[in-house]
Amino acid sequence: MRSNKGTYINKIRDGRAVTGLFLVKEVSRAETKNGKPYLILTLMDSSGEIGARLWENVDRLQPSCPAGGIIAIHGQAQAYKGVVQLKIDTLEAVDAAAVDMGLFLPATDLDIPAMIAELQDLVKGVTEPFLKKLLQAFFQDPAFLDRFQQAPAAKSIHHAYLGGLLEHTLAVARLAGRIVDLYPGLDRSLLLSGALLHDIGKVEEFSYDVYPFNYTDQGRLVGHLVLGAEMVGARAIKIRDFPRELLVRVQHLVLSHHGQHEFGSPTLPMISEAFVLNFIDDLDAKLNYIGQLEGRLSEPGYQWTDFQRILERFLFLRGRGQEQDPSSTTAAELPEDSGNAPQETRQQKLFGL
């Protein structure tokens, strides 16, 4: 297995030579005004992504750089209209089986073992005995837990990286605990169980072994809400004397957590805990997206983004003032806001992913 990754995208600087391995996120063919073909690529690794151009030997080299493939390149970083991109001089295909794909896929920057430990503590804190057994049936199953901690929470937009599902689930569960402290009439065990289980269907909805992340057949045909409710039912039926009415309430939380039919929920929230779950799930998704935008703003202080189509508004956000990461796009260039991005359903557009 090749361990020498070479240059990481977040270390690329204008005017410097670049040699390394990268994953091809996107590739398209274009022509100059004189009719000469060239390739427009978006390259990525675990530190970010960057635009690139291949100007020479296009017909010969294009088959070597399909979307989703790994390539070894040598080139030059050049600033164009204030954005650093790569001019590729040489390029060759690399067998993906010969590299660690973790070097190229976006992943959470949080500590996964620490998040798992916190999740397990939350499960221990559930006092309703049947709900605790249900949660243990999932989160003490090594095979399920391995998939759960690797999965993204979305194909794009929010928590769309390895470990994103764990990160998002834990954030929603933390919010659930805070809300119950403020509204003690809520059923703590039920709400916490719904928070921990609401997106479990995403381990079946997405394919995430290679990039780009995509929907599985059942993910696209059925969707993670129904898949999750089915998974809950399949585990609950194996727990002796699991109360039917309790199972129905848990499944209701899973099925209704998108809040509206147009956002993909088969049913609307009809109990207090379902209303809360819908609100806190949406809150964490939106704040994660906004946080990504803020991280891409190059200047400190409040400033306007371009129009964000997925939120249907401009945003006035506070830049963090760090040195601009040349691997990052501007706020207006985030995936899904590009005018060339494929149109998704309104559910997906407004964070139903």
Phi, psi and omega per residue, in radians:
M1 nan 2.348 -3.132
R2 -1.335 2.129 -3.105
S3 -1.829 -0.178 -3.109
N4 -1.553 1.609 -3.127
K5 -1.171 -0.612 -3.035
G6 1.467 -2.631 -3.059
T7 -1.150 2.368 2.995
Y8 -1.617 2.581 -3.036
I9 -1.055 -0.665 -3.109
N10 -1.259 -0.054 3.077
K11 -1.823 -0.038 -3.106
I12 -1.281 2.334 3.131
R13 -2.279 2.609 -3.112
D14 -0.942 2.341 3.054
G15 1.513 -0.067 -3.091
R16 -1.734 2.624 3.051
A17 -1.253 2.561 -3.124
V18 -2.260 2.206 3.056
T19 -2.338 2.212 -3.138
G20 3.015 -3.106 3.114
L21 -1.793 2.418 -3.121
F22 -2.502 2.702 3.038
L23 -1.641 2.348 3.105
V24 -1.456 1.897 3.104
K25 -1.367 -0.802 -3.124
E26 -2.506 2.625 3.052
V27 -2.598 2.417 3.074
S28 -2.540 2.763 -3.111
R29 -1.872 2.423 3.120
A30 -2.438 3.096 3.134
E31 -2.319 2.537 3.024
T32 -1.287 3.037 3.108
K33 -1.056 -0.418 3.123
N34 -1.570 0.090 3.099
G35 1.482 0.160 3.131
K36 -1.463 2.256 -3.114
P37 -1.298 2.618 2.986
Y38 -2.610 2.864 -3.123
L39 -1.913 2.406 3.033
I40 -1.891 2.076 -3.088
L41 -2.135 2.634 2.871
T42 -2.002 2.089 -3.133
L43 -1.836 2.658 -3.132
M44 -2.565 2.744 2.898
D45 -2.540 -2.986 -3.041
S46 -1.178 -0.220 -3.115
S47 -1.682 -0.176 -3.138
G48 2.697 -2.773 3.127
E49 -2.520 2.825 -3.064
I50 -2.679 2.584 3.051
G51 -1.399 2.648 -3.135
A52 -2.570 2.736 3.100
R53 -2.299 2.425 3.008
L54 -2.054 2.062 -3.025
W55 -1.792 -0.394 -3.034
E56 -2.036 2.639 3.053
N57 0.960 0.708 -3.035
V58 -1.112 -0.821 -3.094
D59 -1.070 -0.668 -3.108
R60 -1.310 -0.651 -3.000
L61 -1.633 -0.321 -3.086
Q62 -0.994 -0.720 3.120
P63 -1.099 -0.310 -3.101
S64 -1.465 -0.125 -3.049
C65 -2.325 1.031 3.086
P66 -1.248 2.745 3.048
A67 -1.031 2.306 -3.098
G68 1.622 -0.161 3.141
G69 -1.513 2.830 3.062
I70 -1.803 2.327 3.122
I71 -2.259 2.630 2.993
A72 -1.816 2.225 -3.097
I73 -2.265 2.757 2.872
H74 -2.263 2.293 -3.088
G75 -2.844 -2.867 -3.076
Q76 -2.296 2.351 3.054
A77 -1.427 2.257 -3.114
Q78 -2.386 2.391 3.086
A79 -1.486 2.299 3.078
Y80 -2.317 2.055 -3.086
K81 0.925 0.713 3.058
G82 1.438 -0.017 -3.123
V83 -2.028 2.239 3.131
V84 -1.346 2.302 3.042
Q85 -2.413 3.046 -3.085
L86 -1.869 2.375 2.913
K87 -1.746 1.959 -3.053
I88 -1.471 2.202 3.093
D89 -1.663 -0.780 3.104
T90 -2.318 2.650 -3.057
L91 -2.662 2.408 3.008
E92 -2.567 2.603 3.135
A93 -1.281 2.577 3.092
V94 -2.191 2.367 3.109
D95 -1.144 2.096 -3.111
A96 -1.062 -0.488 3.131
A97 -1.201 -0.254 -3.094
A98 -1.675 0.075 -3.120
V99 -2.274 2.812 3.042
D100 -1.469 1.910 -3.076
M101 -1.141 -0.330 3.072
G102 -1.082 -0.324 3.095
L103 -1.299 -0.256 -2.983
F104 -2.076 -0.328 -3.064
L105 -1.615 2.466 3.097
P106 -1.123 2.448 -3.078
A107 -2.545 2.726 3.075
T108 -1.030 2.544 3.075
D109 -1.704 0.156 3.080
L110 -1.583 2.865 -3.063
D111 -1.424 1.880 -3.083
I112 -1.111 -0.815 3.096
P113 -1.015 -0.653 3.113
A114 -1.172 -0.671 3.106
M115 -1.165 -0.696 3.107
I116 -1.086 -0.736 3.132
A117 -1.079 -0.727 3.115
E118 -1.148 -0.710 3.105
L119 -1.048 -0.774 -3.138
Q120 -1.123 -0.608 3.070
D121 -1.130 -0.677 3.100
L122 -1.111 -0.702 3.089
V123 -1.065 -0.747 3.132
K124 -1.086 -0.493 -3.097
G125 -1.400 -0.111 3.093
V126 -1.334 2.130 -3.027
T127 -1.580 -0.438 3.132
E128 -1.220 2.079 -2.960
P129 -1.095 -0.672 -3.130
F130 -1.229 -0.680 3.105
L131 -1.156 -0.655 3.090
K132 -1.094 -0.758 3.110
K133 -1.098 -0.653 3.122
L134 -1.129 -0.792 3.120
L135 -1.122 -0.701 3.114
Q136 -1.133 -0.576 3.114
A137 -1.051 -0.544 3.071
F138 -1.527 -0.977 -2.894
F139 -1.543 -0.001 2.938
Q140 -1.909 0.177 3.050
D141 -1.634 1.882 -3.053
P142 -0.991 -0.665 -3.112
A143 -1.155 -0.801 3.113
F144 -1.145 -0.777 -3.076
L145 -1.097 -0.623 3.106
D146 -1.102 -0.745 3.115
R147 -1.211 -0.710 -3.091
F148 -1.104 -0.717 -3.070
Q149 -1.344 -0.263 3.098
Q150 -1.627 -0.473 -2.941
A151 -1.175 2.538 2.940
P152 -1.352 2.813 3.087
A153 -1.563 -0.133 -3.106
A154 -2.842 2.826 3.033
K155 -1.288 -0.559 3.107
S156 -2.752 3.093 3.039
I157 1.394 -1.466 -3.034
H158 -2.016 2.374 3.120
H159 0.871 0.664 -3.062
A160 -1.579 1.065 -3.125
Y161 -2.693 2.811 -3.141
L162 -1.021 2.333 -3.063
G163 1.500 -0.076 -3.092
G164 -1.159 -0.603 -3.136
L165 -1.160 -0.756 3.086
L166 -1.087 -0.811 -3.133
E167 -1.042 -0.817 -3.131
H168 -1.155 -0.792 -3.121
T169 -1.057 -0.759 -3.130
L170 -1.143 -0.691 3.111
A171 -1.094 -0.756 3.135
V172 -1.138 -0.691 3.127
A173 -1.147 -0.669 3.082
R174 -1.079 -0.782 3.120
L175 -1.066 -0.689 3.127
A176 -1.038 -0.745 3.129
G177 -1.106 -0.681 3.121
R178 -1.182 -0.713 -3.110
I179 -1.121 -0.725 -3.134
V180 -1.109 -0.599 3.090
D181 -1.096 -0.570 -3.127
L182 -1.483 -0.490 -3.115
Y183 -2.198 1.381 -3.015
P184 -1.138 -0.191 3.080
G185 -1.256 -0.241 3.114
L186 -1.290 2.661 3.082
D187 -1.445 1.809 -3.061
R188 -1.035 -0.827 -3.086
S189 -1.112 -0.707 -3.136
L190 -1.182 -0.814 -3.113
L191 -1.133 -0.759 3.132
L192 -1.123 -0.681 3.100
S193 -1.125 -0.735 3.083
G194 -1.091 -0.687 3.122
A195 -1.105 -0.722 -3.104
L196 -1.311 -0.447 -3.052
L197 -1.847 -0.127 -2.915
H198 -1.074 -0.531 -3.082
D199 -1.995 0.313 -3.083
I200 -1.082 -0.432 3.120
G201 -1.093 -0.263 -3.116
K202 -1.237 -0.337 3.052
V203 -1.187 -0.386 3.078
E204 -1.744 -0.405 -3.069
E205 -1.290 -0.612 -3.028
F206 -1.953 2.593 2.924
S207 -1.799 2.126 -3.003
Y208 -2.375 0.322 3.084
D209 -1.276 -0.522 3.106
V210 -2.296 2.905 3.131
Y211 -1.845 2.539 0.058
P212 -1.377 2.606 3.029
F213 -1.040 2.508 -3.101
N214 -2.571 3.025 3.098
Y215 -1.427 2.475 2.905
T216 -1.329 2.950 3.102
D217 -1.042 -0.820 -3.132
Q218 -1.227 -0.483 3.079
G219 -1.132 -0.742 3.139
R220 -1.341 -0.623 -3.083
L221 -1.394 -0.561 -3.033
V222 -1.979 -0.786 3.130
G223 1.616 2.698 -2.976
H224 -1.283 -0.393 3.116
L225 -1.180 -0.840 3.121
V226 -1.210 -0.719 3.095
L227 -1.025 -0.753 -3.136
G228 -1.125 -0.757 3.113
A229 -1.081 -0.668 3.103
E230 -1.154 -0.709 3.126
M231 -1.110 -0.724 3.090
V232 -1.067 -0.797 3.134
G233 -1.078 -0.697 -3.105
A234 -1.158 -0.621 3.119
R235 -1.370 -0.699 -3.089
A236 -1.108 -0.633 -3.077
I237 -1.153 -0.328 3.123
K238 -1.528 -0.101 3.117
I239 -1.669 2.070 -3.024
R240 -1.029 2.273 3.059
D241 1.112 0.419 3.102
F242 -1.058 2.170 -3.059
P243 -1.114 2.264 -3.111
R244 -1.047 -0.765 -3.098
E245 -1.149 -0.552 3.091
L246 -1.218 -0.732 3.078
L247 -1.029 -0.749 -3.138
V248 -1.067 -0.704 3.139
R249 -1.157 -0.735 3.112
V250 -1.101 -0.805 3.132
Q251 -1.107 -0.603 3.085
H252 -1.073 -0.735 3.128
L253 -1.067 -0.755 -3.138
V254 -1.127 -0.797 -3.042
L255 -1.286 -0.416 -3.040
S256 -1.844 0.046 -2.935
H257 -1.254 -0.185 2.997
H258 -1.427 -0.204 2.918
G259 1.552 -0.554 -3.085
Q260 -2.496 2.650 3.099
H261 -1.026 -0.725 -3.069
E262 -1.181 -0.283 3.081
F263 -1.719 0.147 3.012
G264 1.832 -0.040 3.125
S265 -1.348 2.185 3.076
P266 -1.116 -0.471 3.123
T267 -2.417 2.752 -3.126
L268 -1.577 2.674 3.056
P269 -1.000 2.268 -3.089
M270 -2.286 -0.002 3.009
I271 -2.245 2.782 -3.017
S272 -0.979 -0.779 -3.088
E273 -1.129 -0.531 3.111
A274 -1.223 -0.680 3.061
F275 -1.050 -0.818 -3.120
V276 -1.079 -0.795 -3.118
L277 -1.048 -0.741 3.108
N278 -1.028 -0.785 -3.081
F279 -1.183 -0.775 -3.058
I280 -1.326 -0.531 3.041
D281 -1.106 -0.805 3.129
D282 -1.147 -0.681 3.132
L283 -1.050 -0.865 -3.096
D284 -1.153 -0.676 3.123
A285 -1.080 -0.822 -3.104
K286 -1.168 -0.713 -3.131
L287 -1.185 -0.572 3.061
N288 -1.135 -0.765 3.110
Y289 -1.089 -0.802 -3.136
I290 -1.122 -0.658 3.090
G291 -1.067 -0.666 3.079
Q292 -1.127 -0.690 3.083
L293 -1.079 -0.809 -3.119
E294 -1.077 -0.624 3.131
G295 -1.187 -0.274 -3.125
R296 -1.748 -0.050 3.100
L297 -1.417 2.282 -2.993
S298 -1.487 -0.363 -3.058
E299 -1.897 2.573 3.059
P300 -1.274 2.816 3.086
G301 1.529 2.978 -3.104
Y302 -1.268 2.466 -3.132
Q303 -2.750 2.771 -3.126
W304 -1.508 2.411 2.919
T305 -1.504 2.967 2.913
D306 -1.225 3.026 -3.100
F307 -1.097 2.192 3.137
Q308 -1.698 1.833 -3.010
R309 -1.125 -0.592 -3.077
I310 -1.236 -0.379 3.059
L311 -1.847 -0.100 3.076
E312 1.029 0.778 3.136
R313 -2.967 2.833 2.875
F314 -1.351 2.746 3.073
L315 -2.179 2.478 3.115
F316 -1.915 1.681 -2.947
L317 -2.018 2.773 -3.129
R318 -1.677 1.996 3.063
G319 -1.195 2.621 -3.068
R320 -1.551 -0.143 2.983
G321 1.356 0.120 3.110
Q322 -1.332 2.887 3.054
E323 -1.023 2.352 -3.119
Q324 -1.024 2.200 3.065
D325 -1.355 2.013 -3.083
P326 -1.155 -0.232 3.106
S327 -1.410 -0.244 -3.033
S328 -1.552 2.622 2.985
T329 -1.508 2.974 3.010
T330 -1.347 2.965 -3.132
A331 -0.990 -0.650 -3.090
A332 -1.250 -0.265 -3.031
E333 -1.812 0.187 3.114
L334 -1.064 2.611 3.078
P335 -0.938 2.579 3.133
E336 1.418 -0.242 3.063
D337 -1.788 -0.047 3.084
S338 -1.211 2.473 3.106
G339 -1.120 -0.307 3.130
N340 -1.676 0.013 -3.098
A341 -1.197 2.496 3.112
P342 -1.111 2.483 -3.130
Q343 -1.342 2.240 3.072
E344 -1.821 3.076 3.093
T345 -1.231 2.847 3.107
R346 -1.077 -0.578 3.067
Q347 -0.981 -0.868 -3.123
Q348 -1.192 -0.674 -3.082
K349 -1.075 -0.655 -3.097
L350 -1.803 0.720 2.937
F351 1.346 0.412 3.049
G352 -1.341 -0.143 -3.075
L353 -1.068 nan nan
